[in-house]
Every structure is written in C-alpha cells, then in structure tokens.
Amino acid sequence: MRYSRQDALNQLPNNFSSTIHNKQLIIVGCGGIGSPLAELLVRGGFQTLTLLDTDLVDETNLQRQTFTEQDIATQKTTALKKRLEQIDTKSNIKIINNILTKTNIDKVCKNSDLILDCTDNFETRILINNYCEKNNKDWIYSGAVKTQIISCLFLGNTKLFKKVFPKPIIDESCCEVGVLASTTFASASLTYNQVLKYFIGNKEQVLIKQDLWTNQLFTIKIK
C-alpha cells in the first residue's frame, strides 16, 4: 500500500516501486537539490543511497533545503540520513563527509547504479563525467540558481557531456545572485522524474532547462 499511488501510474510498470529498493544511488551534494531529491527518492521506494557532502547546516539553508532549525551546525549528511530513516526505517543510507576527488571517486561510485550530481561546482561535474566515460557509468546533471533549473542524463558510453559543454562554465553562486526554494525543489522533482524514466528503460538524453519565473522551457535531444 505504501507505494500504491505511484504504482497506479500508467507510465510505470506493475509493482515498479518494489523493484528499485536495492538500486544503489550516489547523491553528490546534499544541499538545495540533493536534500529534497534524497527525500523524493526514499519516499518513492529507493532505499539504498549514498550521501556525499562536507558542509554543516546553517541558518541560510533553511529557506531552500529540507533541514530544520534543530539541524543547524550538524553535518548535512548526518541530518539528512536521520530524516530519511524517519521516512523509511528500512532505508539503507550511507554517508560520506568528504568531497569527491580523483582519489576516492572509484571507491565511492564503483558499485553505483546511477550517480546524481547535485553540486554547484563545474569541476566536480567534469570529474564525474570523466569517471563515467572511463567506466561506462551513467549520471544525471542537475542545477538550480535564481529561478532557473537544468537537468540532463548523460550515458557514459556516449561521451556527449563535452559536446554539450565544450568549455568550463563559471557557476553562479546562489549566495550572490539568489535562489528561490521553488527553484531547488523543482530541480529535485525534475531529476526524480529523470531517475524514474531511467529505471524503466527510458534513457533518452535530453537537456531540459526551465525558468520558473518566466515560464520559458527549453529542451534539446543530445546525440
């Protein structure tokens, strides 16, 4: 009964939610996108997550992340793990309080079924992409700043990330230009849908960009 509303969707195969409990997902970055995405995943039946982040919760996070005042000064991964285990006591949540590097990426990601980039750091995205291309791993790039969201699945064996982003992008900082809570939560929701599609076999690589303020939507198939 827990997943009956999700499994009632015609877009999903019968008893889909019961087939994803042991899918191993890596969430890199547990902030504005990563924290609501982790919650959506656990609520949807994904019980095996690895959370990677180094930050502590601070007061400014409460506006757009899933943390509470009681979490302030706590490791984001620790606070998020506690919340997820309250949602689903059968969840298997691993936390890593470290940044992703060339040295540890294989240990962190080698057994993953899908890697979810929820960072605001283009260098980390390049690191993830290079690893995935080398090891035939798939990953999803998610972003949120101001009122704009972006998401795209990249399949490791197609090596298309550098075609889409031939030059490094200077990431805008949310602390400088701002961001709405609706932006980070919308990006997490979009990525959650991408994850569901991936695990029913829809692995179409489509770059999706949307401005929630102007209602402009841009999509392009990558090939």
C-alpha positions as CSV (number, residue, x, y, z in Angstrom):
1,M,0.0,0.0,0.0
2,R,2.9,2.4,0.7
3,Y,3.6,3.0,-3.0
4,S,0.1,2.4,-4.3
5,R,-0.4,6.0,-5.6
6,Q,2.9,5.9,-7.5
7,D,2.5,2.4,-8.9
8,A,-1.0,3.3,-10.1
9,L,0.5,5.5,-12.8
10,N,0.2,4.1,-16.3
11,Q,3.7,5.3,-17.1
12,L,5.2,2.8,-14.7
13,P,5.3,-1.0,-14.9
14,N,3.4,-3.1,-12.4
15,N,4.9,-3.1,-8.9
16,F,7.7,-0.8,-10.1
17,S,8.4,0.6,-6.7
18,S,9.3,-2.9,-5.3
19,T,11.9,-3.4,-8.0
20,I,14.1,-0.3,-7.0
21,H,14.7,-0.9,-3.3
22,N,18.2,-2.1,-3.9
23,K,19.3,0.2,-6.7
24,Q,22.4,2.0,-5.5
25,L,22.2,5.7,-6.0
26,I,25.0,8.2,-5.2
27,I,23.9,11.8,-4.4
28,V,26.9,14.2,-4.7
29,G,25.9,17.3,-2.8
30,C,23.1,17.4,-0.1
31,G,22.0,21.0,-0.4
32,G,19.3,22.7,-2.3
33,I,18.8,20.0,-4.8
34,G,20.3,17.0,-3.1
35,S,18.3,17.1,0.1
36,P,14.8,17.3,-1.5
37,L,15.9,14.8,-4.1
38,A,17.0,12.3,-1.5
39,E,13.6,12.6,0.2
40,L,11.7,12.2,-3.0
41,L,13.8,9.1,-3.8
42,V,13.2,7.4,-0.4
43,R,9.5,8.3,-0.5
44,G,9.4,6.7,-3.9
45,G,11.0,3.4,-2.9
46,F,14.7,3.9,-3.4
47,Q,16.1,2.6,-0.2
48,T,19.8,2.4,-0.9
49,L,21.5,5.8,-1.1
50,T,25.0,7.2,-0.5
51,L,25.1,10.8,0.5
52,L,28.2,12.8,-0.1
53,D,28.8,16.3,1.3
54,T,31.2,18.2,3.6
55,D,29.0,21.1,4.8
56,L,27.3,21.8,8.0
57,V,23.7,23.0,8.1
58,D,23.4,26.8,8.7
59,E,20.5,29.1,9.0
60,T,20.6,30.3,5.4
61,N,20.0,26.6,4.3
62,L,16.6,26.5,5.9
63,Q,15.0,28.7,3.2
64,R,15.5,26.2,0.4
65,Q,16.7,22.8,1.8
66,T,14.8,20.2,3.8
67,F,16.7,20.8,7.1
68,T,15.2,22.2,10.3
69,E,16.4,24.6,13.0
70,Q,17.4,21.6,15.1
71,D,19.8,20.6,12.4
72,I,21.9,23.8,12.4
73,A,25.6,23.1,13.0
74,T,25.1,19.4,12.2
75,Q,26.7,17.7,9.2
76,K,24.2,17.8,6.3
77,T,24.7,14.1,5.6
78,T,24.0,13.2,9.2
79,A,20.9,15.3,9.4
80,L,19.6,14.1,6.1
81,K,20.3,10.4,6.9
82,K,18.3,10.9,10.1
83,R,15.3,12.4,8.2
84,L,15.4,9.7,5.6
85,E,15.4,6.9,8.1
86,Q,12.4,8.5,9.8
87,I,10.6,8.4,6.5
88,D,11.5,4.8,5.8
89,T,13.0,2.7,8.6
90,K,14.1,0.1,6.0
91,S,16.3,2.5,4.1
92,N,20.0,1.8,3.9
93,I,21.7,5.2,3.9
94,K,25.5,5.6,3.8
95,I,27.1,8.9,4.4
96,I,30.5,10.2,3.3
97,N,31.6,13.6,4.8
98,N,34.1,14.3,2.1
99,I,34.4,15.9,-1.3
100,L,34.6,13.8,-4.4
101,T,38.1,13.5,-5.8
102,K,40.1,11.6,-8.3
103,T,41.5,9.6,-5.4
104,N,38.2,8.4,-3.9
105,I,35.7,8.5,-6.8
106,D,36.1,4.9,-7.8
107,K,35.7,3.7,-4.2
108,V,32.5,5.8,-3.8
109,C,30.9,5.1,-7.2
110,K,32.1,1.8,-8.5
111,N,29.0,-0.2,-7.3
112,S,26.5,2.6,-8.2
113,D,23.6,2.0,-10.5
114,L,23.3,5.8,-11.1
115,I,25.2,8.9,-10.0
116,L,23.3,12.1,-9.2
117,D,25.3,15.3,-9.4
118,C,23.6,17.9,-7.2
119,T,26.6,20.2,-6.7
120,D,27.2,23.8,-7.8
121,N,30.7,23.0,-8.9
122,F,31.5,22.5,-12.6
123,E,34.9,20.9,-11.8
124,T,33.1,18.2,-9.9
125,R,30.8,17.6,-12.9
126,I,33.9,17.2,-15.1
127,L,35.4,14.7,-12.6
128,I,32.1,12.7,-12.5
129,N,31.8,12.8,-16.3
130,N,35.4,11.7,-16.9
131,Y,35.0,8.8,-14.4
132,C,31.7,7.7,-16.0
133,E,33.1,7.8,-19.5
134,K,36.0,5.7,-18.5
135,N,33.9,3.2,-16.6
136,N,30.7,3.2,-18.6
137,K,28.7,4.6,-15.8
138,D,25.6,6.8,-16.2
139,W,24.9,10.0,-14.3
140,I,22.4,12.9,-14.1
141,Y,23.5,16.6,-14.0
142,S,21.1,18.9,-12.0
143,G,21.3,22.6,-11.4
144,A,19.4,25.4,-9.8
145,V,20.1,29.1,-9.5
146,K,17.9,32.2,-9.2
147,T,14.6,30.9,-10.9
148,Q,16.3,28.6,-13.4
149,I,16.7,24.8,-13.4
150,I,18.6,22.4,-15.6
151,S,18.8,18.6,-15.7
152,C,20.2,16.1,-18.2
153,L,21.0,12.4,-18.2
154,F,24.4,11.5,-19.6
155,L,25.2,8.0,-20.6
156,G,28.9,7.1,-20.0
157,N,29.3,5.2,-23.2
158,T,28.0,8.0,-25.5
159,K,30.6,10.6,-24.2
160,L,28.4,13.6,-25.0
161,F,29.0,15.8,-22.0
162,K,31.9,17.7,-23.6
163,K,29.9,18.1,-26.7
164,V,27.2,20.0,-24.8
165,F,29.7,21.8,-22.5
166,P,32.9,22.2,-24.6
167,K,34.1,24.9,-22.2
168,P,34.1,25.1,-18.4
169,I,31.2,27.1,-17.1
170,I,31.6,29.6,-14.3
171,D,28.9,28.7,-11.8
172,E,26.8,31.5,-10.4
173,S,26.7,31.4,-6.6
174,C,23.3,31.3,-5.0
175,C,24.6,33.4,-2.1
176,E,25.4,36.2,-4.6
177,V,22.6,36.1,-7.2
178,G,19.9,34.4,-5.0
179,V,17.6,31.4,-5.5
180,L,14.0,30.5,-4.7
181,A,13.1,27.4,-2.7
182,S,10.7,26.6,-5.6
183,T,13.7,26.5,-7.9
184,T,15.7,24.0,-5.9
185,F,12.7,21.8,-5.2
186,A,11.6,22.0,-8.9
187,S,15.1,20.9,-9.9
188,A,14.9,18.0,-7.5
189,S,11.5,17.0,-8.8
190,L,12.7,17.1,-12.4
191,T,15.6,15.0,-11.6
192,Y,13.4,12.5,-9.7
193,N,11.4,12.1,-12.8
194,Q,14.6,11.5,-14.8
195,V,15.6,8.8,-12.4
196,L,12.2,7.0,-12.7
197,K,12.5,7.1,-16.5
198,Y,16.0,5.8,-16.4
199,F,15.0,2.7,-14.4
200,I,12.1,1.8,-16.6
201,G,14.5,1.8,-19.6
202,N,13.9,5.3,-21.0
203,K,17.5,6.5,-21.3
204,E,16.9,9.3,-23.7
205,Q,19.5,12.1,-23.3
206,V,17.5,15.3,-23.2
207,L,18.8,18.6,-21.8
208,I,16.0,20.3,-20.0
209,K,16.2,24.0,-19.0
210,Q,13.3,26.0,-17.4
211,D,12.9,29.4,-15.9
212,L,10.1,29.1,-13.3
213,W,9.6,32.9,-13.2
214,T,9.1,33.5,-17.0
215,N,7.7,30.0,-17.7
216,Q,10.2,29.6,-20.5
217,L,11.0,25.9,-21.2
218,F,13.9,24.7,-23.4
219,T,14.6,21.1,-24.3
220,I,17.0,19.6,-26.7
221,K,17.8,15.9,-27.6
222,I,21.5,15.2,-27.3
223,K,23.1,12.9,-29.9
